Every structure is written in structure tokens, then in C-alpha cells.
């Protein structure tokens, strides 16, 4: 049976580490910030310095901006 939306979100939360705005602001070296929304959403506003890679092409395009697998994203 396919996973539900809630199952997918729960799975993603187990596999990623969320970062608060304060934590991000306190870092001396900022990680790569990837905005996975669509271009029109990105144009409406995003975090300064974020790189747009829509979710639908993320797997194939991330290597362009983060060729080193050790890059903190």
C-alpha cells in the first residue's frame, strides 16, 4: 500500500534535522539553503541567499550547487 501524505511527512522528519531561524542566524558559516518551491513561489519571497531548485528536479540538480556530498544543506 502506498504511503499517505502524513506517513511521508513523518518519514521525512525522521531523516532530516530541522534548524530554527535563531540557530541559522547564529552560525558563522551558513549552510547551503535550498528552496524547493516552484519559481513563482520563490519570486514571491525567500530567504536571502537561498538557491532555487524545484522539488521535481531536486535529485538531478542538487549536484550543480552542492557537488561535495559533505556540504551542509
C-alpha positions as CSV (number, residue, x, y, z in Angstrom):
1,X,0.0,0.0,0.0
2,X,1.4,3.5,-0.9
3,X,2.3,5.8,2.0
4,X,-0.1,8.5,2.9
5,X,0.9,12.2,3.0
6,X,1.2,12.0,6.8
7,X,3.4,8.9,6.6
8,X,5.6,10.7,4.1
9,X,6.0,13.8,6.3
10,X,6.7,11.6,9.3
11,X,9.4,9.7,7.3
12,X,11.0,12.9,6.1
13,X,11.1,14.3,9.7
14,X,12.9,11.2,10.9
15,X,15.5,11.7,8.1
16,X,16.2,15.4,8.4
17,X,17.3,17.8,11.1
18,X,15.2,21.0,11.2
19,X,17.0,24.3,12.0
20,X,15.4,27.2,13.8
21,X,15.8,30.7,12.4
22,X,17.8,31.7,15.5
23,X,20.2,28.7,15.0
24,X,20.7,29.6,11.4
25,X,21.4,33.3,12.2
26,X,23.9,32.4,14.9
27,X,26.2,30.3,12.6
28,X,29.5,31.8,11.5
29,X,29.2,29.9,8.2
30,X,25.8,29.5,6.7
31,X,24.8,26.1,5.2
32,X,23.5,25.9,1.6
33,X,19.8,26.9,1.7
34,X,17.8,25.2,-1.0
35,X,14.3,26.5,-1.7
36,X,12.3,23.6,-3.3
37,X,9.2,25.5,-4.1
38,X,8.1,26.5,-7.6
39,X,9.7,29.6,-9.3
40,X,6.6,31.8,-8.8
41,X,6.6,31.0,-5.1
42,X,10.3,31.7,-4.9
43,X,9.8,35.0,-6.7
44,X,7.2,36.0,-4.1
45,X,9.9,35.8,-1.3
46,X,12.6,33.6,0.0
47,X,15.5,33.5,2.4
48,X,18.4,35.7,1.2
49,X,21.0,33.6,-0.4
50,X,18.7,30.6,-1.0
51,X,19.1,28.6,-4.2
52,X,16.0,27.7,-6.1
53,X,15.8,24.0,-7.1
54,X,12.1,23.0,-7.5
55,X,11.3,19.7,-5.8
56,X,10.5,18.0,-9.0
57,X,14.1,18.4,-10.3
58,X,16.0,18.3,-6.9
59,X,17.5,14.9,-7.2
60,X,19.1,15.6,-10.6
61,X,20.0,19.2,-10.0
62,X,21.4,19.3,-6.4
63,X,24.9,18.2,-7.6
64,X,25.1,21.5,-9.6
65,X,25.1,23.6,-6.4
66,X,26.5,21.0,-3.9
67,X,28.9,18.8,-5.8
68,X,30.5,17.7,-2.5
69,X,28.3,15.2,-0.6
70,X,29.6,16.6,2.7
71,X,28.1,20.1,2.0
72,X,25.8,21.1,4.9
73,X,22.4,21.8,3.4
